[in-house]
Amino acid sequence: MQMVLNMHNLSRLVLATLACVFAIGGIAQHSPASEAVVNVYSARHYDTDLALYERFTETTGIKVNLIEGSSDGLIERIVNEAEFSPADMLVTVDAGRLWRAAEAGVFQPVESAVLDERVPGYLRDPAGLWFGLSKRARVIVYNKANGLPAGVSRYEDLAGDALRGQVCMRSSGNIYNLSLLGSLIEHHGEEPALGWATGVVANFKRAPQGNDTAQLRAVAAGECGVSIANSYYIGRLMGSVDEADTAVTDAIGVLFPNQEGRGAHVNISGAGVTRHAPNRANAVRFLEYLTGDFAQRLFAEGNNEYPVVGAATGPIAELGPFKEDAVNASVLGANQALAVQVFDRAGWR
């Protein structure tokens, strides 16, 4: 019986090791043990990120091996690979997904004076499991020709009776809306947040549909009076060479909400060092590098986002400065399950 058990454990170890070797392709086959490397699993897919990796290698001699995929897919992969995972770092988008990864045991804590100095406290995990690297604001957009509806300056105002039949939104299952509602739950509590969601549903012009860009186009066309969208979607259209895209940005006005109070809701792209990172020191060094001035500019510009260090550049800089909500980003994930329940109770599909 003991021999069978030992053979079973040995087989499991061999199979897991082989799965790791063959699953990661380039990382396993092209990274000799003596080579200085950092293995990055990333849900970001931008040419500017590749330029960042190349610059890091030129500066440090540490080669960046990249595996790309969806956020949820990469999280699941790291969990399944467990202690055999070659991943040193996970880069993903939205605080809710970073929180999910942390809850799944993907990350290990990092103590770094560089990161503590450069990344504001509300944009990183309280236990040092992950760090924000770029930001986007969730803004109110309105049809410029019709003007900003009277009395609208906050997210809360989207639930007011004056906006009956004027509001367009994407689905409640979208993680950006879940994070926004998570922040409202944190600031106001569950029942007031339910009242807000119910009021917004009552003001729908149409059933929730499309992505943020679809909302922008609907507002520009006058189909809807107001909506909300992440700032980087606006930046993409502003930087586009397609006249149809620039026509959209010419037709909409952008409002950063809650400027007289807590500030506009912001979300992040971020990264953390994985729990079983085989090249931990290199991963920490790479993470610190991503908060440097050069890296911050390229990392943010790759998706028309705001850097966590320094001023905005690119098209979104034209939107001007704004006050941002300083609630800790981890809250957006922690309140996610409750946000789903609140949306369901409100009838927001």
C-alpha positions, 0 to 999 in steps of 0.5 A, spaced: 500 500 500 505 504 501 509 503 495 502 504 491 502 511 494 509 513 493 508 511 486 502 515 485 505 521 488 511 520 484 507 520 478 503 526 480 510 530 480 512 527 474 506 529 470 505 536 473 512 537 471 511 535 464 505 539 464 509 545 466 514 544 461 510 543 455 504 548 457 509 554 457 513 553 451 517 559 450 519 559 457 521 552 459 524 551 452 528 557 451 530 559 459 537 556 461 537 555 469 543 560 468 540 565 464 537 571 468 530 571 467 523 574 469 517 570 467 511 575 466 503 572 465 500 578 462 493 580 460 495 587 457 496 586 449 500 593 447 506 594 443 508 599 448 509 594 453 513 590 449 518 596 448 518 596 456 520 589 456 526 590 451 528 596 455 528 593 462 533 587 459 537 592 455 538 596 462 539 590 467 540 584 463 534 580 465 530 577 459 523 578 460 519 571 458 512 573 456 505 569 456 499 573 454 492 571 455 485 573 458 485 575 466 481 570 468 484 565 464 491 566 467 489 566 474 486 559 473 492 557 469 497 559 475 492 556 480 492 550 476 500 550 475 501 551 483 508 550 486 510 548 479 508 554 475 514 558 472 510 565 473 514 570 476 509 576 475 501 576 473 499 583 470 492 584 469 487 590 469 481 592 474 482 592 481 477 586 482 481 582 478 487 583 482 483 582 488 480 575 485 487 573 484 489 575 491 483 571 494 486 565 489 492 565 493 496 567 486 500 573 489 506 573 495 507 579 499 512 584 497 516 589 501 519 595 497 521 602 499 521 604 492 514 601 491 511 604 497 514 611 495 512 611 488 505 607 488 500 611 493 497 607 498 490 607 496 492 604 489 496 598 492 494 592 496 494 593 504 498 587 505 503 588 499 500 583 494 499 587 488 501 594 486 497 599 481 501 601 475 496 605 471 489 608 472 483 610 469 477 614 471 469 612 470 466 619 467 460 621 466 459 623 458 453 627 455 451 629 448 454 636 448 449 639 443 443 638 448 448 640 454 449 637 461 442 635 464 441 640 470 443 638 476 448 632 474 455 633 477 455 626 481 454 619 480 448 619 485 445 624 480 444 619 475 438 616 479 434 622 479 427 623 476 430 628 471 433 623 467 427 619 466 429 615 459 435 618 458 440 614 461 444 608 457 449 603 460 452 597 459 450 590 463 451 589 470 456 583 469 461 588 466 467 588 471 467 596 471 460 597 473 461 592 479 467 596 481 463 602 481 458 599 485 463 596 489 465 603 491 458 606 492 457 600 497 463 602 501 461 610 501 454 609 502 452 602 504 448 596 501 441 599 501 443 606 499 447 603 493 441 599 491 436 605 491 441 608 486 442 602 482 434 602 482 433 609 480 438 608 474 434 602 472 428 606 472 432 612 467 434 607 462 433 609 455 434 602 453 436 595 456 443 595 457 447 593 451 454 594 448 461 596 451 463 603 453 465 605 446 457 603 444 455 608 450 459 613 447 457 612 440 449 612 443 450 619 446 454 622 441 448 620 436 443 623 441 440 616 442 441 617 449 442 623 454 448 621 458 452 615 460 458 613 463 465 610 460 472 609 462 476 615 460 481 610 456 475 609 451 475 616 450 482 617 449 482 611 444 477 615 440 480 622 441 487 619 438 484 615 432 485 617 425 478 615 423 473 621 422 467 617 425 471 616 431 473 623 432 466 625 430 464 622 437 469 625 441 467 632 438 459 630 440 460 629 447 462 632 453 466 629 459 464 630 466 469 628 472 463 626 477 463 628 485 469 633 484 466 637 490 466 631 494 470 624 494 472 625 487 471 621 481 472 613 481 478 610 479 480 603 477 487 600 475 491 596 471 496 592 476 501 587 478 504 582 483 509 577 484 506 570 484 506 566 490 511 560 487 515 565 483 522 562 481 525 568 480 522 572 485 528 578 486 528 579 478 520 580 479 521 585 484 526 589 480 521 588 474 515 591 478 519 597 481 522 598 474 515 599 472 514 605 477 519 609 474 518 615 469 520 612 463 516 606 464 510 609 467 509 614 461 509 608 456 505 603 460 500 608 461 500 611 454 499 603 451 492 604 453 490 611 454 491 611 461 493 615 467 500 613 470 500 612 478 506 616 478 507 623 474 502 627 469 498 624 464 500 624 457 497 623 450 490 624 448 487 624 455 491 629 458 486 634 454 481 632 459 484 636 464 486 634 471 481 631 476 480 629 483 480 622 484 476 617 489 482 615 494 478 609 497 483 603 497 482 599 490 482 592 494 475 595 496 472 594 489 474 587 489 472 585 496 465 588 495 464 585 488 460 579 490 455 584 494 455 588 488 452 583 484 447 581 488 445 589 489 444 589 481 440 583 481 435 586 486 435 592 482 433 589 476 439 591 472 441 586 467 
